[in-house]
Amino acid sequence: QRQLELALAALPESLRVVFALRELEGLSTEETAAALGLGASAVKVRLHRARLRLRELLAGYLAGEGAEP
């Protein structure tokens, strides 16, 4: 969980907020768009970019480099 927190903190705010609302808070794309004053397509793009960046940031940890025995 600590690795995820660090990775989330490393995201640009525009991506982090969308990721948090969609994935952590469970808002729909439309709800997230309304909350942030964005279009649904912008939310989808930002969520996609956030997931890609998190995957990159967590790749080493998920491959076992940071896993505890």
Phi and psi in degrees as a GROMACS rama.xvg file:
@    title "Ramachandran Plot"
@    xaxis  label "Phi"
@    yaxis  label "Psi"
@TYPE xy
-61.8649  -39.7298  ARG-2
-63.1396  -39.9777  GLN-3
-64.5287  -42.0207  LEU-4
-60.6414  -43.0761  GLU-5
-64.9238  -41.7977  LEU-6
-65.0945  -42.4817  ALA-7
-62.3354  -40.2846  LEU-8
-64.8388  -26.4918  ALA-9
-79.8243  -14.5836  ALA-10
-72.2036  148.379  LEU-11
-60.2748  147.485  PRO-12
-54.5996  -38.9818  GLU-13
-62.1757  -33.3247  SER-14
-82.8788  -40.7535  LEU-15
-60.9649  -43.1446  ARG-16
-64.481  -45.2125  VAL-17
-63.0964  -45.3661  VAL-18
-59.6774  -45.8588  PHE-19
-62.2061  -45.0743  ALA-20
-65.9416  -42.2854  LEU-21
-76.2235  -51.3231  ARG-22
-90.7727  -33.993  GLU-23
-94.7193  -37.928  LEU-24
-93.0065  -17.0124  GLU-25
79.7786  18.0683  GLY-26
-71.6767  151.036  LEU-27
-75.3361  169.834  SER-28
-59.0295  -44.5264  THR-29
-65.5776  -41.465  GLU-30
-64.5446  -41.5273  GLU-31
-64.1593  -44.3441  THR-32
-59.3586  -45.4583  ALA-33
-64.8957  -41.3544  ALA-34
-64.2847  -32.6157  ALA-35
-102.37  -4.00937  LEU-36
69.3164  34.8086  GLY-37
-116.11  166.891  LEU-38
-82.3214  158.742  GLY-39
-60.2061  -37.2297  ALA-40
-66.0011  -35.8305  SER-41
-65.3861  -39.0398  ALA-42
-63.322  -44.2043  VAL-43
-62.3213  -42.3925  LYS-44
-64.8117  -45.9653  VAL-45
-65.5068  -38.2646  ARG-46
-64.9096  -42.9723  LEU-47
-60.5203  -46.0344  HIS-48
-64.746  -38.8698  ARG-49
-63.7263  -44.3219  ALA-50
-62.505  -42.8966  ARG-51
-61.3982  -45.6743  LEU-52
-65.8071  -40.9989  ARG-53
-63.5718  -40.02  LEU-54
-59.6093  -43.1759  ARG-55
-64.1884  -46.2821  GLU-56
-66.4125  -32.3188  LEU-57
-97.6108  0.311088  LEU-58
-55.4644  -48.3001  ALA-59
-63.2745  -43.7322  GLY-60
-63.2204  -44.3523  TYR-61
-68.9295  -24.2307  LEU-62
-80.2993  -4.20741  ALA-63
108.596  -4.38193  GLY-64
-66.003  -34.5929  GLU-65
-108.441  1.75005  GLY-66
-72.5159  140.378  ALA-67
-80.8228  148.916  GLU-68
